Amino acid sequence: MDWAAIRDEWLSRLESLYSQVLEFLKDFIAAGSIQCSFTDVGLNEENIGTYSARRMNIRIGRQYIYLEPVGTLLIGFAGRVDAVGPGGRRAQIALVDKRANSVADLVKVTVGAKPDTAPIKVNMGVGPAAPSSPIEQPISWVWKIVSRDARRTFIDLDRDSFYELLMELAGA
C-alpha cells in the first residue's frame, strides 16, 4: 500500500468538501454574515502516521462551528469530518459510496453457522454479502451527512441539508 498516496487522496477529498461548503455559503460570506477561516490540525492514523490537515472554522455572529477532519482509515468510509458546534453539539459528514443509504449498507457482517468455527467476514461494499463477482462496480465517493437516529442513514450533502446542519449545531 502506498500510504502517502492514500493520505494525499484523503486530503484532496477534504479540500473538495471545503470548496463545496464555501460554495454553499458564498452569499452569506459576501454579505459579511458568515466568515470562514482555516487552522492546521495534526492527525495520526495507523500506517499513515502523523500529518497535518486543515480544519474549517465557520463563524456565524458570535458562534463558531468547526469542520474537524477525523481521518481516512475508517471502516466503510473513505473519510470523516466532525461538524462541531457550541455546547458540544456534533454531527458527522462522511465520504461514502454514492449508492449507500445508511451505515448498514457499508458493513455487512456474516458469522458462520457454528459459533467459534468460522471467521467473521466483513463486506465493505454496498448490498448483501455475496461471493465476489468478476465484474466489480467502481465506487463513486461523495460526502454525506450521517443522521443521528438509530438507523444512521445518510443525507445527501447539498446546500439545504448543510444549512439545516448549521442551524441544528448552532441551536437555532
C-alpha positions in Angstrom: 0.0 0.0 0.0 1.2 3.5 -0.8 0.2 5.2 2.4 1.4 8.6 1.3 -0.8 8.4 -1.8 -3.8 7.4 0.4 -3.1 10.3 2.7 -2.8 12.7 -0.2 -6.0 11.5 -1.8 -7.9 12.0 1.5 -6.5 15.5 1.9 -7.6 16.3 -1.7 -11.1 15.0 -0.9 -11.2 17.0 2.3 -10.3 20.2 0.3 -13.2 19.3 -2.1 -15.6 19.2 0.8 -14.4 22.7 1.9 -14.8 24.0 -1.6 -18.3 22.7 -1.7 -19.1 24.3 1.7 -17.6 27.6 0.6 -19.9 27.5 -2.5 -22.9 26.8 -0.2 -22.0 29.8 2.0 -20.8 32.3 -0.7 -23.8 34.6 -0.5 -23.5 34.8 3.3 -19.8 35.3 3.1 -20.2 38.1 0.5 -22.8 39.8 2.8 -20.4 39.5 5.8 -22.8 37.5 7.9 -20.5 34.4 7.9 -16.8 34.3 8.0 -14.7 31.2 7.2 -11.0 30.6 8.0 -8.8 27.5 8.3 -6.5 26.2 11.0 -3.9 23.4 10.6 -4.5 20.4 12.9 -2.5 17.3 13.5 -3.9 13.8 12.7 -2.3 10.5 13.5 -3.5 7.3 11.7 -2.1 3.8 11.8 0.2 3.1 8.8 -0.1 6.7 7.6 1.5 8.2 10.6 1.3 11.8 11.8 0.3 14.5 9.3 -1.3 17.9 9.0 -4.8 18.7 7.7 -6.9 21.8 7.7 -9.9 22.4 9.9 -12.6 24.8 8.6 -13.8 27.4 11.1 -17.2 28.9 10.3 -18.1 32.0 12.3 -21.8 33.0 12.4 -22.2 36.0 14.6 -20.5 35.1 17.9 -20.8 31.4 17.4 -18.2 29.1 15.8 -18.8 25.8 14.0 -15.8 23.7 13.1 -15.4 21.1 10.4 -12.8 18.9 12.1 -11.1 16.2 9.9 -11.1 12.8 11.7 -9.3 10.6 9.2 -9.5 8.3 6.2 -8.8 4.8 7.6 -12.3 4.1 8.8 -14.4 1.0 8.2 -16.8 1.7 5.3 -15.8 5.4 4.9 -13.1 6.9 2.8 -13.0 9.8 5.3 -14.9 11.5 8.1 -15.3 15.1 9.3 -17.0 16.0 12.5 -19.0 19.2 12.5 -18.8 20.7 16.0 -20.9 23.5 17.3 -21.3 25.4 20.5 -22.1 23.4 23.6 -20.5 20.3 22.3 -23.2 19.6 19.6 -21.7 17.3 17.0 -22.6 15.7 13.7 -20.7 13.6 11.2 -20.0 14.2 7.5 -18.7 11.0 5.8 -17.1 10.3 2.5 -19.1 7.2 1.3 -20.1 5.2 -1.7 -22.7 7.2 -3.6 -25.1 4.2 -3.6 -25.1 3.9 0.2 -28.2 5.0 2.1 -27.1 4.1 5.6 -24.2 2.7 7.6 -25.8 -0.7 7.4 -25.2 -0.6 3.6 -21.5 -0.3 4.1 -20.7 -3.1 6.6 -22.4 -6.5 6.4 -21.2 -9.0 9.0 -21.6 -12.7 8.3 -20.9 -15.2 11.0 -20.5 -18.9 10.4 -23.4 -21.3 11.4 -21.4 -22.8 14.2 -20.1 -20.5 16.9 -16.3 -20.2 17.1 -15.8 -22.4 14.0 -16.0 -19.9 11.1 -14.3 -16.5 10.9 -16.3 -13.3 10.8 -16.5 -11.9 7.2 -17.0 -8.2 6.6 -18.2 -7.0 3.3 -17.2 -3.4 2.7 -19.4 -2.8 -0.3 -23.0 -1.7 -0.8 -25.5 -4.6 -0.8 -25.7 -8.0 0.8 -22.5 -10.0 1.4 -22.1 -12.3 -1.6 -19.3 -14.2 -3.3 -17.1 -11.8 -5.3 -18.2 -11.4 -8.9 -15.9 -11.0 -11.9 -17.4 -7.6 -12.5 -16.7 -5.0 -9.8 -18.6 -1.7 -9.8 -16.3 1.2 -9.2 -17.0 3.3 -6.1 -18.0 6.9 -6.6 -17.2 8.7 -3.4 -19.4 11.5 -2.2 -19.8 13.5 1.0 -23.0 12.7 3.0 -24.3 13.8 6.4 -24.7 10.9 8.8 -28.1 11.1 10.7 -28.1 10.8 14.4 -31.0 8.4 14.5 -30.6 4.7 15.4 -30.6 3.7 11.7 -27.6 6.1 10.9 -29.0 7.0 7.5 -27.1 9.1 5.0 -28.4 12.5 3.9 -27.1 13.8 0.6 -24.9 16.9 1.2 -26.4 19.8 -0.6 -27.0 23.5 0.2 -30.3 22.8 2.1 -29.0 19.9 4.1 -25.9 21.8 5.1 -27.9 24.9 6.2 -30.1 22.5 8.3 -26.9 21.1 9.8 -25.6 24.5 10.6 -28.8 25.6 12.3 -29.0 22.4 14.3 -25.4 22.8 15.5 -25.9 26.5 16.3 -29.0 25.6 18.4 -31.3 27.8 16.2 
